[in-house]
Each structure stands twice: as C-alpha cells, then as structure tokens.
C-alpha cells in the first residue's frame, strides 16, 4: 500500500523539481557587464585618489 502511494506521489515530485529548475534558470543573474562596470568605477576612484595625493602640497 505504501509503495502505491509513493508511486502516485512520484510524478508530482518530478513536476516540483522541474519548476524549481525553471525558476533557477529564469532567475535574474547578476550581469557580468554590471560587475565589470563596478570594477572600472573602483579603478577610476583609485586613480582620483592617487592624483589627489600627487597634487597635495608636501607640508
């Protein structure tokens, strides 16, 4: 009897797994381009910081 219940439950479980997989695939990933842009911004900030140090009067 238990075996029968398990057999009936199996298709539902498979559907659930497929839905999870679909959600995972459709989930908006962090875009690599955005990450590159953030890295470029950090680099620009570092450059500005260096220039500030250069122009400061050595007192």
C-alpha positions as CSV (number, residue, x, y, z in Angstrom):
1,X,0.0,0.0,0.0
2,X,2.8,2.4,0.9
3,X,4.5,1.6,-2.4
4,X,1.4,2.6,-4.3
5,X,1.2,6.0,-2.5
6,X,4.8,6.6,-3.3
7,X,4.2,5.7,-7.0
8,X,1.3,8.2,-7.1
9,X,3.4,10.9,-5.4
10,X,6.4,10.5,-7.8
11,X,5.1,12.5,-10.8
12,X,4.1,15.4,-8.5
13,X,7.7,15.4,-7.1
14,X,9.2,15.4,-10.6
15,X,7.0,18.4,-11.6
16,X,8.1,20.3,-8.5
17,X,11.7,19.6,-9.3
18,X,11.2,20.8,-12.9
19,X,9.5,24.0,-11.6
20,X,12.5,24.6,-9.3
21,X,14.9,24.2,-12.1
22,X,12.9,26.5,-14.3
23,X,12.8,29.2,-11.6
24,X,16.6,28.7,-11.1
25,X,17.1,29.2,-14.9
26,X,14.8,32.2,-15.1
27,X,16.2,33.9,-12.0
28,X,17.9,37.2,-13.0
29,X,21.6,36.6,-12.7
30,X,24.0,39.4,-11.7
31,X,25.1,40.7,-15.1
32,X,28.8,40.3,-15.8
33,X,28.8,43.6,-17.6
34,X,27.5,45.4,-14.5
35,X,30.2,43.7,-12.4
36,X,32.8,44.9,-14.9
37,X,31.4,48.4,-14.7
38,X,31.7,48.3,-10.9
39,X,35.3,47.2,-11.2
40,X,36.0,50.1,-13.7
41,X,34.4,52.6,-11.2
42,X,36.6,51.3,-8.4
43,X,39.7,51.7,-10.6
44,X,38.6,55.3,-11.5
45,X,38.2,56.1,-7.8
46,X,41.7,54.7,-7.1
47,X,43.1,56.9,-9.9
48,X,41.4,60.0,-8.5
49,X,42.8,59.2,-5.0
50,X,46.3,58.9,-6.4
51,X,46.1,62.2,-8.2
52,X,44.8,63.9,-5.0
53,X,47.9,62.7,-3.2
54,X,50.2,63.9,-6.0
55,X,48.7,67.4,-6.0
56,X,48.7,67.9,-2.3
57,X,51.4,70.2,-1.0
58,X,54.2,68.3,0.8
59,X,54.0,70.1,4.2
